[in-house]
């Protein structure tokens, strides 16, 4: 009976962590916002122990700050941290694009082309919110095509940590069209199997996004 209880506790912890990650990703929990441990436990109808364990894991991943005798807050990043993370993301995604060019199979080739059509439709409609979702879907196909779950996990962690800030990038005039052109180059090189070109195009794509990102930080548009 003891192992079953352990599994149950682990499952609860995963559910709580997943819920909080989703809320951070979609902006329900914004940077600096307090997290009510008691209310969270009540919403799951559980004790506070698995909630604390989930929060400790999120703290270790840099997603929340636990301040003794003060409270628990969604981590609020400094400008230099945000820019550094964009730089790291460019390198990680460059590697993933390179691997995708070498490893992508027939089914994922079709899926990647469909994802590119999805971002194109949103860019043409100037739909920033839709483009953000379509953009995530396109990058997800590249992640899966890379065949390297370890690097994917690192990239996803960085994306999650900066998710609350990145959405504003697509609000800059002309950014959707520019991002789409960058996507087209990345996908073209992946489908042609040109690994070095795919990696360079992806690094350029993230780098340009990072420049837009840095500009927004510097003019205090991210709050």
PyMOL commands that set and color helices and strands:
alter all, ss='L'
color gray80, all
select helices_A, chain A and resi 2-25+37-44+48-60+79-103+106-124+128-146+149-171+175-192+195-218
alter helices_A, ss='H'
color red, helices_A
select strands_A, chain A and resi 64-67+71-74
alter strands_A, ss='S'
color yellow, strands_A
deselect
rebuild
show_as cartoon
